[in-house]
Amino acid sequence: MSDRLHLNLFTMSAVEHVSPGSWTYPGDRSPEYTDTEYWTEVARTAERGGFDAVFFADVRGVYDVYGDDRDVAIERAVQTPASDPQLVVPAMAAATEHLGFTVTRSTTYTHPYQLAREFSTLDHLTDGRIAINVVTSYLESAAENLGLDERMEKEARYDRADEFLDVCYALWEESWADGAVERDREAGRYTDPAKVDAIDHEGEYFSVPGPHGCEPSPQRTPVVYQAGSSDRGREFAAANAEAVFASQPTEEGVREYVTDVTERAAAYGRDPESLKFFIGVVPVVGETQALAEAKHDEYTRHVDVEATLALLSGFLDMDLSELDPDQKVEHIETDAIQGTMNAFTKAQPNRNWTVREVAEFCGLGTTSPTLVGTPELIADELAYWHEEVGVDGFNVKEVVRPDSLTDFVDLVVPELRERGLVPPADADPPGGTLRERLLGEGQSRLRSDHPGVGGAAGRPSE
Ligand SMILES: Cc1cc2nc3c(=O)[nH]c(=O)nc-3n(C[C@H](O)[C@H](O)[C@H](O)COP(=O)(O)O)c2cc1C
């Protein structure tokens, strides 16, 4: 476990991310997501608050599962409209010095050769401050828009994701040897061709001879994030993720998840200490407990319950409009996001959540715990998760933008700094890259025990 806390701002380049209805809160600036100035301001605030990175969620397709119709999602801005987060990162990077950026990309709807090029470019332009959150996508409407008749089944999506990363690792790690780039003006030789190799990948989903078209970037492979809860999702995290997003809302659920993924990672020959576990939290902070609770009441009044149901219907691939709001939520194995289902069933077997209760709970930040209180109380809670449960860091979820971030930075971070859980404002981070921030100085490159190093990603020994 890290000796300090890691912090990501969990956001989306959209009007609404995971708090449906909050954009109607007076003064909320979410509709400015189309402005460069909005994002550069967010980046500067996050950097001032000692955040490691801004983590951009992203989806393809619209939320049209609820009522078998997209109107609620479109009317209430349920993750639509949204724009491409990758394109705003260079502007945010230019406005900051140390802040990292995690960009969500789907292995189902892009090609590894193309993606490897995009992330090498971003890693160059940001001097090694880039991470990728690898997802397999869950909306049927995305499949239809991106060349498939229907969404691939989850097993096949993860098969493709495995092969996808094998190709990327080969391009990022193997294709260009260290020292290939000479930049020898006198000899007129930029690159030594003997040090640039084809990768000759022939697989079930991809045929990529290579070589990679970009010269090696500071981290080569971007820091790999993943958030999967199904059996295959956990296996994928264990093989690939350097930072894992555990979405369970309860302590028992998080403990079980961390232990399970850690054991699976050890079976791949990885040092389990090198995996960093993050959970989502929704802080609602006030100078006094009464002020924090008043703010929470006000935020709750702006939750759009029907829009939340539309969002959850997409997460679960289950039309919640067909259910009685007072009906108990029964566990299903879903082809969409298993973690959302598990959060209210498997993770809490003794509590019978109704559809209405789930929607009300999820209206502020979906499945993550909401922490309401003074800076001291919130710091106590974060310290507990860190020290007692073994979580390395937090994805801080917003309700109102940018107030959720500025409240956290101005009120909670000083308290965390006081306790030594976040480095002082004037401390330089260890090294310049995002991986060094997570793993320590000198560790800009993928660790040698990571399955992505040294050829096709290894599978665990039986
Ligand atoms: C906390 C969390 C955040 C996620 N963020 C995204 C996202 O931004 N975009 C996306 O397409 N999928 C996202 N997902 C979906 C997962 O990465 C994964 O593809 C999906 O959960 C299906 O796999 P699973 O059933 O193994 O969890 C997220 C899932 C979780 C639990």
PDBQT file of the ligand as one rigid body, heavy atoms in Angstrom, charges set to zero:
ROOT
HETATM    1  C1  LIG A 501     -16.271   2.533 -11.693  1.00  0.00    +0.000 C 
HETATM    2  C2  LIG A 501     -16.417   2.172 -13.136  1.00  0.00    +0.000 A 
HETATM    3  C3  LIG A 501     -16.159   3.130 -14.112  1.00  0.00    +0.000 A 
HETATM    4  C4  LIG A 501     -16.317   2.792 -15.451  1.00  0.00    +0.000 A 
HETATM    5  N1  LIG A 501     -16.108   3.743 -16.410  1.00  0.00    +0.000 NA
HETATM    6  C5  LIG A 501     -16.403   3.439 -17.684  1.00  0.00    +0.000 A 
HETATM    7  C6  LIG A 501     -16.324   4.414 -18.700  1.00  0.00    +0.000 A 
HETATM    8  O1  LIG A 501     -15.969   5.567 -18.463  1.00  0.00    +0.000 OA
HETATM    9  N2  LIG A 501     -16.663   4.048 -19.967  1.00  0.00    +0.000 N 
HETATM   10  C7  LIG A 501     -17.048   2.779 -20.289  1.00  0.00    +0.000 A 
HETATM   11  O2  LIG A 501     -17.352   2.519 -21.451  1.00  0.00    +0.000 OA
HETATM   12  N3  LIG A 501     -17.096   1.827 -19.346  1.00  0.00    +0.000 NA
HETATM   13  C8  LIG A 501     -16.810   2.130 -18.067  1.00  0.00    +0.000 A 
HETATM   14  N4  LIG A 501     -16.908   1.177 -17.130  1.00  0.00    +0.000 N 
HETATM   15  C9  LIG A 501     -17.189  -0.190 -17.579  1.00  0.00    +0.000 C 
HETATM   16  C10 LIG A 501     -16.078  -1.180 -17.284  1.00  0.00    +0.000 C 
HETATM   17  O3  LIG A 501     -14.805  -0.767 -17.527  1.00  0.00    +0.000 OA
HETATM   18  C11 LIG A 501     -16.315  -2.565 -17.913  1.00  0.00    +0.000 C 
HETATM   19  O4  LIG A 501     -16.159  -2.529 -19.277  1.00  0.00    +0.000 OA
HETATM   20  C12 LIG A 501     -17.689  -2.983 -17.605  1.00  0.00    +0.000 C 
HETATM   21  O5  LIG A 501     -17.841  -2.795 -16.239  1.00  0.00    +0.000 OA
HETATM   22  C13 LIG A 501     -17.960  -4.435 -17.974  1.00  0.00    +0.000 C 
HETATM   23  O6  LIG A 501     -17.120  -5.309 -17.323  1.00  0.00    +0.000 OA
HETATM   24  P1  LIG A 501     -17.419  -5.964 -15.910  1.00  0.00    +0.000 P 
HETATM   25  O7  LIG A 501     -18.770  -6.547 -15.945  1.00  0.00    +0.000 OA
HETATM   26  O8  LIG A 501     -16.282  -6.910 -15.774  1.00  0.00    +0.000 OA
HETATM   27  O9  LIG A 501     -17.365  -4.862 -14.879  1.00  0.00    +0.000 OA
HETATM   28  C14 LIG A 501     -16.740   1.490 -15.798  1.00  0.00    +0.000 A 
HETATM   29  C15 LIG A 501     -16.995   0.541 -14.797  1.00  0.00    +0.000 A 
HETATM   30  C16 LIG A 501     -16.844   0.864 -13.490  1.00  0.00    +0.000 A 
HETATM   31  C17 LIG A 501     -17.134  -0.191 -12.464  1.00  0.00    +0.000 C 
ENDROOT
TORSDOF 0
